[in-house]
Amino acid sequence: MSRAFNFSAGPAALPTEVLERAREEFLDYRGTGMSVMEISHRSPEFIDIAERAEADLIELLAVPDDYQVLFLQGGATTQFAMVPLNLLGDKDKADYLNTGSWSTKAIKEARRFCTVNVVANAEEHNFDRIPDPACWSCDPQAAYLHICSNETIGGVQFHDFPNLAPDYAQRVPLVADMSSDILSRPIDVGSFGVIYAGAQKNIGPAGLTLVIVKKALMGRAQSGTPSMLDYAVHSAAGSMSNTPPTYAWYLAGLVFQWLKAQGGLAGIEAINRRKAAKLYAAIDGSNLFRAPVMKEVRSVMNVAFTLPDADLDAAFLNGAKERGLFNLKGHRSVGGMRASLYNAVPEAAVNALVAYMQDFEKDVRK
């Protein structure tokens, strides 16, 4: 059986080695005679799975001791509400940076709970850039500052996180939606108050949500916050306030082991940068394709590109499928094309895409 080259933005490609390991253990997990999906989340077997996954994640990200890792449900979208519910405390306003579709959605949800101060908005530039932090209108009385580290839809990414004024940074925790670039590179977890990410990009299958929260920020949930939306409740229960998505947690653990075998986050970052550089070089060297994002903030994970005539899109996408290149259609809100180059997307996939783009351009120019 041949595997397709899958450029989906999510649910996304998983490492072949992980899928093969899961297949081997699917019916009988380590002599239990049961699948991981069938064993209790309270069983010694699953507790071992959960503890190893957490330990491997802490090692990969170098998570400091004063942070708690939570394996939750509800997707990153649920975090749009959980963040203000847990972090506002006795304050009634929060700072948000708007760099794309997911930032916009986070802002809309936060406005249900507090006054949102949009520190800067890239919408007037069609979200092709990240506004200069020197021009952000931050409020030192805000409960937190929220950013999206990588906008999956538009293909805009922070390559360096903002270095804000010390007085502001010490008072206002930085919160980041890292759904589409977590585990793709080393980061300084200690510079964030909360990091959250849906699993279906670089962590594992859909259904699991990762939250890394500074312990000092827990226990501040708004009065009336449902128990299942309270970080402290989940922390006290070891992320098992209810039955967790056990199989997704197990697969995430296998992904963490695979990442360690790739040389950790430094190793996978080198591979990711090489993949993205090849594709952007092909786009920039073309007279047909164009990248709509400013070079200094182009995403390593989600490469957006367009053709000069939208009527060519269908022909390009159909031809791609014929070559085994799938899920290259851009998000319905922006159109064009998008190649998601997550950790599990092999370099061979990028080579095949570049070769096809060059052939397509030759055919169009005939």
C-alpha positions, 0 to 999 in steps of 0.5 A: 500500500502506498501512502499519499502525500497529505498536506492537510491543515488538520486533521493532519498527517501522522508519522508512518512509524507511529501509525505502524506501532499503533497498528501492531498494538491495536487489538492487543496492547502489551498482552492485555488482550484489549485495545487501548480504546477498551481499557479503563483510564484508571487502569495501571496500563493507561496510567503508565501511558499517560504518565510517560506521554506527559514526561516526554512532552515535558522533556521535549518542551523543557517545561519548567517545574512551576507549570502544569500540563493538561490533556483536555478535550474541546479543541483550541476553540474551547480555550477561547472561553477557558482563557478569560474564565480562568485568567481574568480574576478580578479584572474585566479587560484583556489585550488581544493581538489580531493577526488572522482568522483564529485571532479574530475568533478568539477575540469574538469569544473573549468579548462574551466575558470581558472588554477586549483591547485589540493592541494591533490589527493586521486586518487592514493589510489582509493579514499579510503581516504581524504588526510591529510590537513597538506600535502595539497599544497594550494596557498594563491593567489587562489580565493577559495578552493573547496572541496566535503564534501561527495563523493556520489559514493565512500562513503568518507566524511569529519567528521571534516572540514579542519582547515587550516592556518589562513592566508590562511583561511582568504584570500581564501574562502572555497567552498563546494559541500554538495549535499549528506550530507547537512541537515544531521548534524549541520555545521558551515555555517560561515566557508564557502564562498559558500555551494551548493547542489543538492536537490535530496538527503536530501532536496527534489525532483530533479530540485532544487539546494540550494546555500548559499553564503556569501554576500560579495562574490557576485557582482564579476562575470566575464565579460560576465557571463550569467545573469542566472549564476550570484549569484547577479542577483538571489539574487536581484530577490529573486531567481525568475529571471525566473519561479523557480521549484515551486513544488520542492521548496514547497516540500523542504519546507515540508521537512524542517518542517519535519526536525524541527519535528525530533529535527532539525539537531542535532536530525537527526544526531543522527539517521543517525549515528545510522543507519550507525553504524549498517550497518558498524558493520554488514560489519566489522563483516562479512567474506564476505562483505568489506567496501573499504573506510578507517574507519575514513572517511567512509560516514554516508550517502553513505555506499559502500561495496563489495563482494569478487567475483563480480559474487555474486553481481547479486545474492545479488541484486536480493535477495535484491529486493525480500525482498523489498530492492531497489537501492543497486547497486553501481555506474557504475564507481565503481561497488559493492554495495552502500546503501544510508542512507539519512535522510528519509531512516528509521532505519527499512530499515537498520535493514532489510538490515543487516538481509538480508546480514547475511542470504545471507552470511549464504547461500553463506557459505553453 
